[in-house]
Amino acid sequence: MQEQSFTITADTGVHARPATLLVNKAGQYESEVEISYNEKSVNLKSIMGVMSLGIPKGAEVKISATGSDEDEAIKGVTEVLKEHLGE
């Protein structure tokens, strides 16, 4: 299992457009990819799951991946997060 933590710096938090980018990127990998916020984890391949977290600006989130391509999954999702949402 690989994990990475981030702080959301986007003024609007994780809203529909960047959430879609994250879901699309996570969907490119075979590994199970999850995002965690406020002690709740959801499948990062599910737009409804990601949106249900209601992640605001300043939130600390954790991305985790488990599977055959977990390293690549974390790297790909990290790129999207850093480009559109946080650090």
Phi and psi restraints in degrees (value plus and minus 20) as a CYANA .aco file:
   2 GLN   PHI    -133.8   -93.8
   2 GLN   PSI     123.0   163.0
   3 GLU   PHI    -156.3  -116.3
   3 GLU   PSI     132.0   172.0
   4 GLN   PHI    -169.5  -129.5
   4 GLN   PSI     118.3   158.3
   5 SER   PHI    -128.6   -88.6
   5 SER   PSI     129.9   169.9
   6 PHE   PHI    -162.6  -122.6
   6 PHE   PSI     136.2   176.2
   7 THR   PHI    -131.2   -91.2
   7 THR   PSI     108.2   148.2
   8 ILE   PHI     -98.0   -58.0
   8 ILE   PSI     101.5   141.5
   9 THR   PHI    -130.7   -90.7
   9 THR   PSI     -29.5    10.5
  10 ALA   PHI     -84.8   -44.8
  10 ALA   PSI     114.6   154.6
  11 ASP   PHI     -75.7   -35.7
  11 ASP   PSI     -53.7   -13.7
  12 THR   PHI    -114.6   -74.6
  12 THR   PSI     -15.9    24.1
  13 GLY   PHI      49.6    89.6
  13 GLY   PSI    -174.8  -134.8
  14 VAL   PHI    -112.6   -72.6
  14 VAL   PSI      74.5   114.5
  15 HIS   PHI    -122.0   -82.0
  15 HIS   PSI    -193.9  -153.9
  16 ALA   PHI     -75.6   -35.6
  16 ALA   PSI     -67.5   -27.5
  17 ARG   PHI     -84.4   -44.4
  17 ARG   PSI     -73.9   -33.9
  18 PRO   PHI     -88.0   -48.0
  18 PRO   PSI     -48.9    -8.9
  19 ALA   PHI     -83.3   -43.3
  19 ALA   PSI     -59.2   -19.2
  20 THR   PHI     -83.5   -43.5
  20 THR   PSI     -61.2   -21.2
  21 LEU   PHI     -81.2   -41.2
  21 LEU   PSI     -62.9   -22.9
  22 LEU   PHI     -83.1   -43.1
  22 LEU   PSI     -66.2   -26.2
  23 VAL   PHI     -82.4   -42.4
  23 VAL   PSI     -63.6   -23.6
  24 ASN   PHI     -83.2   -43.2
  24 ASN   PSI     -61.4   -21.4
  25 LYS   PHI     -86.1   -46.1
  25 LYS   PSI     -66.5   -26.5
  26 ALA   PHI     -81.4   -41.4
  26 ALA   PSI     -53.9   -13.9
  27 GLY   PHI     -87.9   -47.9
  27 GLY   PSI     -32.3     7.7
  28 GLN   PHI    -100.0   -60.0
  28 GLN   PSI     -26.5    13.5
  29 TYR   PHI    -136.0   -96.0
  29 TYR   PSI     130.7   170.7
  30 GLU   PHI     -95.8   -55.8
  30 GLU   PSI     -48.8    -8.8
  31 SER   PHI     -81.6   -41.6
  31 SER   PSI     135.0   175.0
  32 GLU   PHI     -97.3   -57.3
  32 GLU   PSI     106.6   146.6
  33 VAL   PHI    -142.5  -102.5
  33 VAL   PSI     108.6   148.6
  34 GLU   PHI    -146.7  -106.7
  34 GLU   PSI     133.5   173.5
  35 ILE   PHI    -140.4  -100.4
  35 ILE   PSI     116.3   156.3
  36 SER   PHI    -141.4  -101.4
  36 SER   PSI     117.4   157.4
  37 TYR   PHI    -171.5  -131.5
  37 TYR   PSI     115.5   155.5
  38 ASN   PHI      33.2    73.2
  38 ASN   PSI      24.1    64.1
  39 GLU   PHI      42.9    82.9
  39 GLU   PSI      -1.3    38.7
  40 LYS   PHI    -141.7  -101.7
  40 LYS   PSI     112.7   152.7
  41 SER   PHI    -136.7   -96.7
  41 SER   PSI     120.2   160.2
  42 VAL   PHI    -154.7  -114.7
  42 VAL   PSI     140.0   180.0
  43 ASN   PHI     -87.2   -47.2
  43 ASN   PSI     103.2   143.2
  44 LEU   PHI     -93.5   -53.5
  44 LEU   PSI     -24.8    15.2
  45 LYS   PHI    -111.6   -71.6
  45 LYS   PSI     -16.2    23.8
  46 SER   PHI    -135.7   -95.7
  46 SER   PSI      91.7   131.7
  47 ILE   PHI     -81.9   -41.9
  47 ILE   PSI     -58.0   -18.0
  48 MET   PHI     -86.7   -46.7
  48 MET   PSI     -58.8   -18.8
  49 GLY   PHI     -83.6   -43.6
  49 GLY   PSI     -66.5   -26.5
  50 VAL   PHI     -82.8   -42.8
  50 VAL   PSI     -65.3   -25.3
  51 MET   PHI     -86.7   -46.7
  51 MET   PSI     -49.5    -9.5
  52 SER   PHI     -86.7   -46.7
  52 SER   PSI     -40.2    -0.2
  53 LEU   PHI     -94.3   -54.3
  53 LEU   PSI     -44.3    -4.3
  54 GLY   PHI      36.8    76.8
  54 GLY   PSI      31.9    71.9
  55 ILE   PHI     -96.8   -56.8
  55 ILE   PSI      96.9   136.9
  56 PRO   PHI    -112.3   -72.3
  56 PRO   PSI     152.5   192.5
  57 LYS   PHI     -80.3   -40.3
  57 LYS   PSI     120.4   160.4
  58 GLY   PHI      69.4   109.4
  58 GLY   PSI     -27.0    13.0
  59 ALA   PHI     -91.0   -51.0
  59 ALA   PSI     126.7   166.7
  60 GLU   PHI    -118.0   -78.0
  60 GLU   PSI     102.9   142.9
  61 VAL   PHI    -143.0  -103.0
  61 VAL   PSI     137.3   177.3
  62 LYS   PHI    -147.0  -107.0
  62 LYS   PSI     113.1   153.1
  63 ILE   PHI    -126.9   -86.9
  63 ILE   PSI     114.7   154.7
  64 SER   PHI    -154.1  -114.1
  64 SER   PSI     129.1   169.1
  65 ALA   PHI    -158.6  -118.6
  65 ALA   PSI     119.9   159.9
  66 THR   PHI    -155.1  -115.1
  66 THR   PSI     104.1   144.1
  67 GLY   PHI     129.6   169.6
  67 GLY   PSI    -192.4  -152.4
  68 SER   PHI     -86.4   -46.4
  68 SER   PSI     -48.0    -8.0
  69 ASP   PHI    -140.4  -100.4
  69 ASP   PSI      15.7    55.7
  70 GLU   PHI     -81.4   -41.4
  70 GLU   PSI     -56.7   -16.7
  71 ASP   PHI     -83.6   -43.6
  71 ASP   PSI     -65.4   -25.4
  72 GLU   PHI     -85.9   -45.9
  72 GLU   PSI     -57.1   -17.1
  73 ALA   PHI     -83.8   -43.8
  73 ALA   PSI     -65.9   -25.9
  74 ILE   PHI     -82.8   -42.8
  74 ILE   PSI     -63.4   -23.4
  75 LYS   PHI     -81.4   -41.4
  75 LYS   PSI     -66.4   -26.4
  76 GLY   PHI     -84.5   -44.5
  76 GLY   PSI     -64.6   -24.6
  77 VAL   PHI     -87.9   -47.9
  77 VAL   PSI     -57.6   -17.6
  78 THR   PHI     -79.9   -39.9
  78 THR   PSI     -62.8   -22.8
  79 GLU   PHI     -79.4   -39.4
  79 GLU   PSI     -65.0   -25.0
  80 VAL   PHI     -84.8   -44.8
  80 VAL   PSI     -65.0   -25.0
  81 LEU   PHI     -80.4   -40.4
  81 LEU   PSI     -67.1   -27.1
  82 LYS   PHI     -87.3   -47.3
  82 LYS   PSI     -53.8   -13.8
  83 GLU   PHI     -94.6   -54.6
  83 GLU   PSI     -54.0   -14.0
  84 HIS   PHI    -137.9   -97.9
  84 HIS   PSI     -42.1    -2.1
  85 LEU   PHI    -150.5  -110.5
  85 LEU   PSI     -51.5   -11.5
  86 GLY   PHI    -193.7  -153.7
  86 GLY   PSI    -176.8  -136.8
